[in-house]
């Protein structure tokens, strides 16, 4: 778990998403699991999977910097615009399935 922020790179003007995870109550096993996940994210390269950019660790936080996706998650789009018509639902389903196929 953690908070997600939209940030802008001051030199390039590009947007990114930063997932900030508090470290103060985290066990070593939990941190190790997150690092395994980060290493997996580093290796992924698919248009339907959000891209890992970098991570920055401070004493208090682990900041995971990811590609910013303007529309957000499918859930966020559904919450904002309501149910999809069948062609759009098929389009999103196809994209999700393509990502899942890549992962397997």
Backbone as CSV, one residue per row, in Angstrom:
resi,resn,N_x,N_y,N_z,CA_x,CA_y,CA_z,C_x,C_y,C_z
1,UNK,0.834,-1.188,0.000,0.000,0.000,0.000,0.876,1.248,0.000
2,UNK,0.274,2.340,-0.394,0.979,3.602,-0.403,0.137,4.652,-1.095
3,UNK,0.623,5.866,-1.086,-0.050,6.960,-1.763,0.564,7.130,-3.146
4,UNK,-0.243,7.577,-4.106,0.249,7.814,-5.462,0.056,9.288,-5.789
5,UNK,1.121,9.882,-6.333,1.115,11.299,-6.683,1.467,11.470,-8.153
6,UNK,0.890,12.471,-8.779,1.289,12.875,-10.124,2.372,13.930,-9.953
7,UNK,3.516,13.718,-10.621,4.638,14.645,-10.508,5.114,15.034,-11.907
8,UNK,5.883,16.116,-11.962,6.441,16.557,-13.231,7.952,16.685,-13.091
9,UNK,8.681,16.155,-14.060,10.137,16.289,-14.098,10.451,17.740,-14.441
10,UNK,11.230,18.424,-13.607,11.448,19.867,-13.776,12.266,20.203,-15.016
11,UNK,13.094,19.274,-15.495,13.908,19.555,-16.675,13.187,19.246,-17.979
12,UNK,12.408,18.145,-18.006,11.785,17.705,-19.255,10.309,18.073,-19.356
13,UNK,9.672,18.358,-18.237,8.241,18.639,-18.240,7.381,17.383,-18.349
14,UNK,8.002,16.207,-18.353,7.246,14.965,-18.453,6.615,14.617,-17.110
15,UNK,5.405,14.056,-17.185,4.699,13.638,-15.985,5.049,12.187,-15.646
16,UNK,4.967,11.873,-14.364,5.171,10.516,-13.870,4.247,10.310,-12.680
17,UNK,4.083,9.066,-12.307,3.340,8.715,-11.095,4.345,8.224,-10.072
18,UNK,4.248,8.728,-8.858,5.132,8.284,-7.782,4.288,7.582,-6.729
19,UNK,4.608,6.315,-6.511,3.975,5.571,-5.422,4.904,5.672,-4.230
20,UNK,4.437,6.333,-3.175,5.240,6.545,-1.965,4.789,5.560,-0.895
21,UNK,5.739,4.759,-0.430,5.472,3.744,0.581,6.235,4.110,1.848
22,UNK,5.527,4.176,2.959,6.176,4.471,4.239,6.934,3.237,4.723
23,UNK,8.145,3.466,5.216,9.006,2.363,5.624,9.029,2.137,7.133
24,UNK,8.526,3.072,7.930,8.744,3.005,9.376,8.144,1.780,10.059
25,UNK,7.041,1.224,9.574,6.460,0.038,10.207,6.633,-1.218,9.361
26,UNK,7.507,-1.160,8.374,7.655,-2.263,7.443,8.702,-3.263,7.951
27,UNK,8.363,-4.550,7.819,9.324,-5.588,8.192,10.329,-5.766,7.053
28,UNK,11.422,-6.424,7.358,12.438,-6.698,6.335,11.870,-7.581,5.229
29,UNK,11.027,-8.550,5.594,10.390,-9.417,4.595,9.492,-8.616,3.663
30,UNK,8.718,-7.692,4.223,7.840,-6.861,3.390,8.662,-6.022,2.416
31,UNK,9.735,-5.436,2.904,10.594,-4.629,2.040,11.235,-5.496,0.961
32,UNK,11.675,-6.688,1.320,12.253,-7.602,0.334,11.242,-7.961,-0.754
33,UNK,9.993,-8.188,-0.367,8.940,-8.493,-1.341,8.728,-7.326,-2.300
34,UNK,8.760,-6.116,-1.781,8.610,-4.937,-2.636,9.782,-4.830,-3.595
35,UNK,10.981,-5.114,-3.122,12.157,-5.039,-3.992,12.105,-6.100,-5.091
36,UNK,11.577,-7.273,-4.783,11.381,-8.313,-5.804,10.400,-7.804,-6.861
37,UNK,9.322,-7.167,-6.414,8.336,-6.615,-7.337,8.958,-5.526,-8.213
38,UNK,9.787,-4.674,-7.624,10.462,-3.631,-8.388,11.365,-4.250,-9.452
39,UNK,12.112,-5.291,-9.085,12.987,-5.953,-10.050,12.187,-6.573,-11.192
40,UNK,11.005,-7.098,-10.886,10.137,-7.626,-11.937,9.663,-6.488,-12.841
41,UNK,9.212,-5.386,-12.241,8.748,-4.239,-13.029,9.831,-3.721,-13.970
42,UNK,11.080,-3.726,-13.510,12.203,-3.262,-14.333,12.333,-4.067,-15.616
43,UNK,11.987,-5.344,-15.551,12.187,-6.236,-16.691,11.021,-6.217,-17.683
44,UNK,9.915,-5.599,-17.323,8.726,-5.624,-18.186,8.775,-4.523,-19.231
45,UNK,8.362,-4.878,-20.446,8.303,-3.899,-21.528,7.148,-4.261,-22.448
46,UNK,5.989,-3.677,-22.174,4.788,-3.962,-22.960,3.915,-2.708,-22.957
47,UNK,3.297,-2.385,-24.090,2.497,-1.147,-24.147,1.286,-1.125,-23.212
48,UNK,0.833,-2.280,-22.756,-0.338,-2.326,-21.878,0.011,-2.576,-20.417
49,UNK,1.295,-2.411,-20.084,1.744,-2.529,-18.696,2.513,-1.257,-18.360
50,UNK,2.117,-0.626,-17.269,2.753,0.631,-16.875,4.253,0.419,-16.710
51,UNK,5.038,1.375,-17.191,6.498,1.247,-17.187,7.103,1.763,-15.884
52,UNK,8.047,0.987,-15.371,8.848,1.386,-14.222,9.923,2.351,-14.719
53,UNK,10.119,3.455,-14.011,11.155,4.410,-14.387,12.343,4.358,-13.426
54,UNK,12.083,4.463,-12.142,13.151,4.366,-11.147,12.536,4.329,-9.760
55,UNK,13.376,4.108,-8.763,12.908,4.206,-7.377,13.943,4.978,-6.576
56,UNK,13.444,5.676,-5.576,14.288,6.482,-4.707,13.917,6.130,-3.265
57,UNK,14.918,5.718,-2.499,14.669,5.345,-1.107,15.271,6.400,-0.197
58,UNK,14.454,6.846,0.750,14.929,7.726,1.805,14.812,6.949,3.115
59,UNK,15.161,7.576,4.213,15.018,6.912,5.505,13.561,6.580,5.808
60,UNK,12.656,7.450,5.375,11.244,7.308,5.732,10.373,6.679,4.650
61,UNK,10.786,6.789,3.367,9.921,6.363,2.270,10.689,5.620,1.186
62,UNK,9.945,4.776,0.484,10.400,4.223,-0.782,9.488,4.832,-1.838
63,UNK,10.069,5.548,-2.786,9.315,6.196,-3.853,9.556,5.432,-5.145
64,UNK,8.493,4.834,-5.668,8.567,4.069,-6.913,7.992,4.962,-8.009
65,UNK,8.823,5.273,-8.995,8.431,6.210,-10.043,8.045,5.414,-11.277
66,UNK,6.818,5.641,-11.729,6.237,4.891,-12.837,5.745,5.836,-13.927
67,UNK,5.583,5.284,-15.106,4.966,6.008,-16.208,3.610,6.542,-15.756
68,UNK,3.307,7.776,-16.137,1.998,8.349,-15.798,1.011,7.987,-16.895
69,UNK,-0.116,7.428,-16.509,-1.166,7.066,-17.451,-2.324,8.036,-17.233
70,UNK,-2.572,8.867,-18.231,-3.548,9.964,-18.099,-4.923,9.489,-17.639
71,UNK,-5.430,8.426,-18.232,-6.777,7.969,-17.884,-6.811,7.233,-16.556
72,UNK,-5.663,6.791,-16.087,-5.618,6.028,-14.847,-6.046,4.588,-15.085
73,UNK,-6.564,3.973,-14.059,-6.978,2.571,-14.162,-8.337,2.463,-14.845
74,UNK,-8.657,1.262,-15.283,-9.984,1.010,-15.850,-11.045,1.347,-14.808
75,UNK,-10.772,1.021,-13.550,-11.715,1.324,-12.460,-11.965,2.828,-12.365
76,UNK,-10.904,3.626,-12.472,-11.057,5.086,-12.391,-11.898,5.613,-13.548
77,UNK,-11.714,5.062,-14.735,-12.506,5.482,-15.900,-13.966,5.098,-15.703
78,UNK,-14.198,3.881,-15.209,-15.573,3.449,-14.929,-16.237,4.346,-13.890
79,UNK,-15.508,4.674,-12.841,-16.059,5.534,-11.789,-16.400,6.915,-12.321
80,UNK,-15.575,7.417,-13.232,-15.780,8.771,-13.742,-16.869,8.843,-14.811
81,UNK,-16.916,7.840,-15.703,-17.799,7.920,-16.874,-18.931,6.907,-16.878
82,UNK,-18.923,5.971,-15.939,-19.987,4.983,-15.906,-19.688,3.792,-16.804
83,UNK,-20.682,2.925,-16.944,-20.520,1.673,-17.684,-20.107,1.926,-19.131
84,UNK,-19.273,1.047,-19.649,-18.812,1.133,-21.038,-19.831,0.487,-21.969
85,UNK,-19.933,1.040,-23.161,-20.663,0.339,-24.213,-19.811,-0.849,-24.650
86,UNK,-20.444,-1.821,-25.270,-19.762,-3.072,-25.604,-18.474,-2.895,-26.414
87,UNK,-18.430,-2.039,-27.449,-17.168,-1.907,-28.199,-16.001,-1.414,-27.328
88,UNK,-16.259,-0.465,-26.432,-15.201,0.042,-25.569,-14.810,-1.003,-24.523
89,UNK,-15.796,-1.718,-23.987,-15.503,-2.795,-23.038,-14.638,-3.858,-23.709
90,UNK,-14.936,-4.175,-24.960,-14.145,-5.165,-25.699,-12.721,-4.661,-25.908
91,UNK,-12.585,-3.378,-26.218,-11.261,-2.783,-26.434,-10.414,-2.878,-25.168
92,UNK,-10.958,-2.459,-24.031,-10.216,-2.519,-22.775,-9.919,-3.964,-22.376
93,UNK,-10.881,-4.855,-22.577,-10.666,-6.270,-22.244,-9.525,-6.841,-23.074
94,UNK,-9.483,-6.495,-24.362,-8.412,-6.963,-25.239,-7.059,-6.466,-24.745
95,UNK,-6.989,-5.189,-24.346,-5.729,-4.641,-23.848,-5.270,-5.345,-22.571
96,UNK,-6.195,-5.597,-21.663,-5.860,-6.304,-20.417,-5.373,-7.712,-20.738
97,UNK,-6.061,-8.402,-21.650,-5.659,-9.760,-22.006,-4.291,-9.788,-22.689
98,UNK,-3.994,-8.790,-23.511,-2.668,-8.707,-24.128,-1.579,-8.575,-23.057
99,UNK,-1.834,-7.717,-22.068,-0.890,-7.572,-20.967,-0.714,-8.853,-20.185
100,UNK,-1.823,-9.550,-19.909,-1.742,-10.823,-19.185,-0.985,-11.875,-19.975
101,UNK,-1.228,-11.930,-21.288,-0.489,-12.885,-22.128,1.003,-12.610,-22.072
102,UNK,1.373,-11.345,-22.106,2.790,-10.985,-22.026,3.399,-11.455,-20.705
103,UNK,2.656,-11.322,-19.625,3.167,-11.716,-18.305,3.317,-13.222,-18.161
104,UNK,2.553,-13.968,-18.940,2.632,-15.431,-18.832,3.437,-15.968,-19.977
